Amino acid sequence: MKTDLLLQSLLDLMLQMSDADMSVLIAAVENRTSAMSTIVGSSNHILWAELAKLGLLKDEGSPAIAQLDQLKVFSVVQEGIPRLEELLSKFRQRKVHQCVNEIFETLCVPAGKQIVERVYQIGGNNAEVQILMGLTLASVLGKCVSPEHYDKAVQQVADLAKKRLAGSV
């Protein structure tokens, strides 16, 4: 339970970071032997310090040069690579979900509402027209979803539509 909460807080922190900041950690994990440096207080420093507390990164301290005392160096802990890879995989999944949700809310929902409103304005508010709108969605999915995932995607949409029509969602 504690690990799940910690993972959630790390993922939340990672989602707030820029792609450029995340690319440093991603590249270090892929390289497996990289050392990374960052400025104290930066978003990378905050994330990497948390990962160091978990033993996934090693805090190498600051370089001995006085002007660089605000620079921190971290390196990948070899034993932590599988967990870092899992964390980055979950981050990528959450990032995709976040982007898809944003696209859905800003593009799909308004367009879908306009389609339904226009169909209803011309008198298309019966079950046959609603089924036709569902088939239109299936056609759109057919053009956007890879063939090996199409049946599952359409079935999930059909199941959700059934629940909504039944008033259970």
ZAMARGU-4260 file (C-alpha; in steps of 0.2 Angstrom, whole numbers, plus 5000, padded with zeros to 4 digits):
<rodrens>
0) 5000/5000/5000 | 5014/5012/5005 | 5023/5007/4989 | 5008/5011/4978 | 5006/5028/4986
5) 5024/5032/4984 | 5023/5026/4966 | 5008/5037/4963 | 5017/5052/4971 | 5032/5049/4960
10) 5021/5048/4944 | 5012/5064/4949 | 5029/5073/4950 | 5035/5066/4934 | 5019/5071/4925
15) 5022/5089/4930 | 5040/5089/4923 | 5044/5094/4905 | 5049/5081/4892 | 5066/5088/4892
20) 5068/5086/4910 | 5062/5068/4909 | 5073/5064/4894 | 5088/5065/4905 | 5082/5051/4917
25) 5075/5041/4902 | 5092/5042/4893 | 5102/5037/4909 | 5091/5022/4912 | 5093/5016/4894
30) 5112/5019/4895 | 5113/5010/4912 | 5129/5018/4917 | 5126/5037/4915 | 5129/5050/4928
35) 5117/5065/4928 | 5119/5082/4935 | 5106/5095/4940 | 5104/5111/4949 | 5099/5110/4967
40) 5080/5114/4969 | 5076/5110/4951 | 5062/5097/4946 | 5075/5085/4941 | 5084/5087/4958
45) 5068/5084/4968 | 5063/5068/4958 | 5081/5061/4958 | 5083/5065/4977 | 5067/5055/4980
50) 5073/5041/4969 | 5089/5041/4978 | 5080/5039/4995 | 5072/5023/4987 | 5089/5017/4982
55) 5086/5018/4964 | 5098/5032/4961 | 5114/5036/4970 | 5118/5054/4976 | 5136/5057/4971
60) 5136/5074/4980 | 5142/5090/4973 | 5159/5093/4963 | 5173/5100/4973 | 5174/5116/4963
65) 5167/5130/4974 | 5157/5138/4960 | 5148/5122/4956 | 5142/5118/4974 | 5124/5120/4968
70) 5127/5106/4955 | 5122/5089/4961 | 5127/5073/4952 | 5117/5057/4952 | 5120/5040/4945
75) 5110/5025/4941 | 5110/5011/4953 | 5112/4995/4943 | 5100/4985/4955 | 5087/4999/4953
80) 5086/4998/4934 | 5072/4986/4933 | 5062/4996/4945 | 5067/5012/4936 | 5061/5004/4919
85) 5045/4999/4927 | 5042/5017/4933 | 5046/5025/4917 | 5035/5013/4908 | 5021/5017/4919
90) 5025/5036/4917 | 5024/5034/4898 | 5007/5025/4900 | 5000/5039/4911 | 5007/5052/4899
95) 4998/5044/4885 | 4982/5043/4895 | 4984/5061/4900 | 4986/5067/4882 | 4972/5056/4876
100) 4960/5063/4889 | 4965/5080/4884 | 4962/5077/4866 | 4945/5068/4870 | 4939/5083/4881
105) 4945/5097/4869 | 4941/5089/4852 | 4930/5074/4853 | 4917/5079/4866 | 4913/5096/4858
110) 4912/5088/4840 | 4902/5073/4847 | 4889/5085/4855 | 4888/5095/4839 | 4885/5080/4828
115) 4871/5074/4840 | 4863/5091/4841 | 4863/5093/4822 | 4855/5075/4820 | 4842/5079/4833
120) 4838/5096/4825 | 4834/5087/4809 | 4822/5075/4818 | 4834/5061/4820 | 4831/5057/4839
125) 4825/5039/4837 | 4833/5023/4841 | 4838/5019/4823 | 4847/5036/4821 | 4856/5032/4838
130) 4862/5016/4831 | 4868/5024/4815 | 4878/5036/4826 | 4885/5021/4835 | 4890/5013/4819
135) 4898/5030/4813 | 4909/5029/4829 | 4913/5011/4825 | 4919/5017/4807 | 4930/5030/4815
140) 4937/5017/4826 | 4940/5006/4811 | 4951/5020/4803 | 4960/5024/4819 | 4963/5008/4828
145) 4975/4994/4822 | 4966/4979/4815 | 4972/4967/4829 | 4965/4979/4842 | 4949/4984/4833
150) 4937/4970/4839 | 4942/4973/4857 | 4940/4992/4855 | 4923/4991/4847 | 4917/4979/4860
155) 4922/4990/4874 | 4913/5005/4866 | 4898/4994/4863 | 4898/4988/4881 | 4899/5006/4888
160) 4885/5012/4876 | 4874/4998/4883 | 4877/5003/4901 | 4874/5021/4897 | 4858/5017/4887
165) 4853/5007/4902 | 4857/5022/4914 | 4870/5013/4924 | 4885/5024/4920
</rodrens>
